[in-house]
Amino acid sequence: MAVQTVALLTAGGLAPCLSSAVGGLIERYTAIAPDVRIIAYQNGYAGLLTGRSVEVTPEVREGAALLHRFGGSPIGNSRVKLTNVEDCVRRGLVTEGQDPLHVAAEQLTADGVDVLHTIGGDDTNTTAADLAAYLASNDYPLTVVGLPKTIDNDVIPIRQSLGAWTAAEQGALFARNVLAEHSSNPRMLIIHEVMGRHCGWLTAETARRHHAWVGEQEWLPGIGLDSRRWDVHAVFVPEAHIDLAAESARLKAVMDEIGCVNIFLSEGAGVSEVVAELEASGQEVPVDPFGHVQLDKVNPGAWFGKQFAQRLGAEKVMVQKSGYFSRSAAANEEDLALIRRCTDYAVDAALRGESGVVGEDEERGDELRAVEFPRIAGGKAFDASVPWFVELKESIDQT
């Protein structure tokens, strides 16, 4: 069946690839299938359920290259799980008694959509798979081609998710200014909290890039411009156990010697301990529609700040979060190249009627392909034994 109408949507949290991916898809269709109609659902699955979409006009096609210059998403995001009926009803996206999958299917049918491009993380793309399966079981053919967006870089089996490199670069840039605060107070403890619910890749890569920047600068320790005060002193990721007593002893020695300690903390590190403390005190642990603990509300950075402050004898504690700064950036050159490869392949796959999530498949020799939806999952762990991270940790421990 020839493709006549294509729909796009972006969903989940922001990442430095959404705007560029939308632009890349529009450019590719315009180049090789200019007669295909393109619409974009506004605010992700929320727009699909409520029938809110915009037409990609000739003017938009002509100016699509501008989208590569910006962060965010021009068509808007939301966090909606189509199989979470209760949440969809509560938010007014469907009415009581309606099945969100059916409502979405009816909207796609009404819009005559042949191909749906979803740009999001594992939740976005597995929701798309649920939708495609529902449509197939009701004799409505739909090709669904996803693009893997997440700054956590934790989509199985995708080698590199779109936007993650940029987020790490921006997080390191954020750290340069934040860590200058070490000079604002004696015995200063700074915790740089980096996004990463289950995966420590972003925290590790952000720390690696900042540590490399420190190594590239010229310093003047005689007046106090000391590289050790600007460097990373600890990196905590969910995949590695945190020995609080041992780390406290090591970091207290650093504090005693140079007057400050800088910690890069993955927001998912130590969450089980934080949740256990909340539950023990009788507090309710807040979760999102996907059942994930709402990390911004349990505040792991503040918890670790409290644990370390007393042990290190810190006079002042500062917790700074780079997540919203880094995830809203425009894609860097590394990501732009990857986005271009993936959006070109995604359009080609869609025109062939080939569904899946486009990325470099780690289980197929890093081949760029449309990875089958049943193989897509979240929570890919960061391998804390990779040589570059081991070397980073060894270098930090010697600071």
N, C-alpha and C positions, 0 to 999 in steps of 0.2 A: 504494500500500500504506500502510495506517495505521501510524503510529509507535507501537510498544508498549513498547520498551525502549531507553533511551538510556544510553550509557556516557561517562564523563569521564576524562581523564587529563591530568596536567601533566608536562612533561619538560624536560630540559636544565638550565641553570643557573637560579638563582632570579632573580626580578624583582618589583618592588613592584606586582604586579597579579594574581598567581596566586590567592591566597586570595579576593580580590574577584571575580575572573572566575568561580571556582567558585560563589561565592555568588550572583552575578548570573544564571548559567545556571539554578541551582536555583530562584531566585525567579521567573524568567520562565516556566519550565515549570509551576511551581505556579500561576501566575496564569492562564495561557491553555490549559494542557493538563495539568490536575492528575491525570489517570488514567495518564499516562505513567510507567512505572517508570524509576527512575534508579539506576545503580550507578556506583561510582568505582573504577577500577583503582589499586592502591597502588604508589607509586614508578614511575609512568610505564609505559613499555613493558616494564620488568622485571616489573611486576605482571601485565600482560597475558599475557606468556609463561608465567608460573608460576601463573596463575589466582587471584591474590590480589586480591580486591575487597571493597568494603563497600557495603551497601545504604543508599541515602538514605531514611531513615525519615521518618514524619510529624513527629517531633520535630526532626529536622535541617531539614526544610523550613520549619518554623515559626521556627527560629532562624537561618536562613541569612543574615539581614542582619548578624549578628555577624561574619561572615567579612570584611566590608569594613573592619573595624577593625585587621586584623592583616596582617603580612608573611608571607613564607614560603609554603608550600603545605600545607594541612591533609591532603592525600592523598599527599604525598611525590613526589619527583622522582628521576630517574636519567638517565644518558646512555647510551642504547642505540640502535644502528643495526641494524635488522632484516636488512639485506642484508650485514652484517658477520658472517658465520656463525662464523668463527674466534673472534671476541671473545665472541659469545654462548655458544659452547661452553666457552671458557675460564672464563667467569664462572658457569657452571652453570645458565644460563637455558634451554638446550636440551641435548640429548645428542648425541653424535657421530652424524652421518648425518641429523640432523633439519634441516629448512629452517625457520628462524625465522618466515618469512612464513606457512608452512603451519601452524605451531604457533599463531601468533596468530590465524589464520583459524579454526582449529578451536575455539579458546577463545571467540571472538566468536560462533561458531555455537552452541556449547554454552550460552552465556549468552543467546542469542536477541536479540543486539544489532542494532537497525535503524539507529541513529545513533551515531557516535563523534565526540565533541568532543575535539580535541587543543588544548592550550594550551601553546605553546612557540615557539621560534624557527624559522629556516628549516630546520634539520636535523630538528626534530620534525615539521614539517608536510610536508616532502618525504618523510620516512619514512612518514607517514600516507598520502601519495599513492601510494607504492609498495604499501602494504597494500591500499588501495582498488582499485588496478589489478589486483593479484593476485586479490582476491575477485571482481571483475567477470569476470575471465577464467575463473573457476571457478564461474560462475553463482550467486554469492552476492551479492545486492544490499546494498550498505552505503552510506549517506550519511555522508560525513566532512566536518565543518565545523570548521576550525581558527581559533584566535585568535592573533594575532602578538605574542608575548612576547619582547622582548629590550631590555635597557637600552642596547645599542649603537645602536639605531634604524637598523638596516642591512638590513632586509628589503625586497627588490625585489618589487613596486612600491608597497609600503605607505608612505604619507606619514609616519605617526607610529605607532610600535609602542607597545604597552601597557607602562607602567611606566617609560619612559625619562625623562619629565619629573620624576617623583619621584626617580629615581636622581640626576639632575643637582642637584636641590634638596638632597638629602641629602649629596651630595659636596661641595657648597658649604658646608654646615653643618659637615661634617667638617674642611674646610680652615680654618675660623675658629679652631678650637682648635689644629690642627697648626701653623699659621703663627705662632701665638703663641710657638712654640719658637725663633723668631729671636732672642728676648731671652735665651736660655739660654747663648749662647756668642758671642764675637766672630767675625766672618767666617763666618757660618753659611750653609750651602747646604741648602735644603730641597727635596726632590723629592716632589711629590704625584703618585703614579702612579694613573691612572684607568683603569678597564676600557675595552676597545675594541681588539679584535684587528686588524680591518681598517679600521674606521671611526672617525674622530676626532670624531664629533658629540658624544658624551657628554663628552669632555674639553673641547671648545670651549664647550659649553653650561654645564658646571660652572664653567669659568673666567669665562664671561660673568656668571653669577649671583653668583659671589664678588666680582668686580670691581664689580658694581653695588652690592653690600652695602657695600663699602669707600667708595664714593662717597656713600652715604646717611648715614654716621656723622659724628659730631663728633670732632675730633682735638685734641691738645694737644702740638704738636711741641716746645715749649720745654722739656718734661721728657722728651722722647723718644718720646711717643705719636704717631708719625709715620705717616700713611697710606701712605707709600711702603714702609715696612717690612712692612706687612700686605698689600700688593697683589700681584698676579701680575706677574712680570717676563719670563716666557716661556711660550708654549704650543706644544707640539710634538705634531703629529698625523701619522698615517701618510700622509696625502695630500699633505703638503708636505715638500720636501727640507730636511734640517737641515744648514746650513753650519756645521759644528762650529767652524771657525776664526773666522768672522765673529761667530757668537753668543758664543763665548768672549770675544772682545775687547769686545763690547758689554756682556756681563754682568759682566766684570771691572771695568769702569768703574762699574757699579751697586754692586758689592761694595765697591769702594774708597770710594765716596761715602757709602753708608748702612749698610754693615757686614753685609749679608745679601743673599741671592738666593733667590727663590721660583719654582720651575718647576712647571708643570702638564704632565704627560707622559702621553700615551696609551700604554698598555702595548704596543700594536702598532707604535709609532713606532720606527724603526731596528732592527726585529727581524732584517731580512736581514743587517745588520752584525754583530749579536750571534751569529746562527747561523753566519755565515761564520767568525767567530773561534773558536767552539766546534769546528767541523769541522776547521779548520786545526790545532787543537791535538790532534786525534784523538779528541775526545769525541763520544759519541752524542747526537744531538738527540732528546729525548723527544717523542712524539706521542700524541694521544688516539685513541679508536676511530674518529673521523671523519677522522683524518689531520692534525689541526691540531697545530701546535707547542704544547707545554704551557708557556704563558708563565710560570706560577708557578715553573717549574723552571729556565727559562733566565734569568729575572729581569732584564728590561730596565732597570728602575729602578736597580738596583745597578750595571749596566754604565755607564749615563749618569752616575751619581754619580761613578764612578771617572774617567770621561773629563773631566768638568768640574772636579772638585775641584782637581786640580793646576793646571789652566789659570787658575782663578779665585783660587788661593791660599786655598782654604777651610780653616779650622782644624777644622771639624766638618761631617760630611755626615749628613743624616737622610733616609731614604727611607720614606715612609708611603703605604700603599695603602688607598684608600677603598672598594674594590670590594665587599667583603663587608658593610661597614657600609651602603652605599647600596642594594645589591640586595636586602637583607633587610627593608627598611622597608615599612610599610603605605602603600598608595597615597594620594597627596595629592588635593586637590579637582580639580585639572586632570585627573589620570588617572582618578579615579572617574567623572567625567562621560563621558570617552571609553570607559571600560570598560562603563558602562551602555548606551551607544549600541550598542556592538559586541556585547555579550551578548544584548541584545534582538533585534538583527538576526540573530545566529547561530541563535537558537532558531526564529525565524520562517523562516529559510532551511532549517533542518533539517526542519521540518514540511512544507515545500514539496518536500523531496527534492532540495535544491540544495546541491551540494558546493562547497568552496572555502575560502579563508582570508579571514575578514571583516576589512576595514579600508578606509581611504580610499585609493582607487586613483589614484595619481599619473598614470597613463597614461590615465585616464578622467575627467579634470577633478576629481580628489579626491572622486569619488562613493563613498559608503559602499556596499559591495557584497561579495559572495563572490567573491574573485579566484580565477580558475582555477588549479589546482595547477601545471600546466606553466609558468605565468608566475612562480611563486614561486621566489626565489633569495636567497642570502645575499650578504654582502660589498658592499652598496650603499655607495658612497664618499660621504664628507662633502664637500660643495662648499665648499672653502676660500676661494672667491671671493665668497661671499654677503656682502652689505653689512655685516651686523651683525658678522661675524667679521673682516672687513677693518678695520672701525672699532675693534674690540677690540684687534687687533694694533697698529694705529697708536697707540692710547691707551697700550698697554703699552710700546711702544718709546720713548714720551716720558716714561715714569716716571723 
